[in-house]
């Protein structure tokens, strides 16, 4: 099976389209998992939702969860906590989306996992963190550890930070596959077992990491539509699984026409800082 894991598209249709083409260039694409923020910031929220629905209609199963910008667009989340540029873009998006787009975004769940949907396998999907799927950031080793203690699957997929990176948890004192229940007891008592090793690494373009049963992962595919890890290219992950159980996550960065998107954003009157940052990847 080959699955594209995408997140934080943010109304950037040009980037999304290039990512889907790239994912299909490896042969069959059997699933798309989307970690939220399909809309917000960018000029084409309706086109992005339509592209995802078209993939689904074309026979590629899609599993998507909601992000904070998706919730803001449907009025389910107040934009009072947004920074001024994000709030301006959210108000623009609220006015730009069609009833069809709003209904789709409204129907997105906060969390999906393989414990309830078998095709998601060993993964839990959220936008932020399992603790607060809409708002919290996966931004420290402590949050990653707490998240792994909270979920019912070995691995967790998140978005929201717009950084392509992953935490991996090893337990040198434990042999064989790690189960979700293995470290819950320690976490409930407020401490990490001394033997545990949790590390953070960036995904670099083209790198492939094994999904090893003895290592638990919190992986972030980065952002399709507004990367913030210093690269302007659209970021996503390909999950490749084989019948023999050789599973891997491959990082991909894809070029798209940034000038076109910036022009559309200017025409839409979106904030200059949001337009400029696409070029810098910050
Ligand atoms: Zn986002």
Boltz pocket constraint, residues with backbone or C-beta under 6 A from the ligand:
constraints:
  - pocket:
      binder: B
      contacts: [[A, 8], [A, 10], [A, 36], [A, 37], [A, 67], [A, 69], [A, 160], [A, 162]]
      max_distance: 6.0
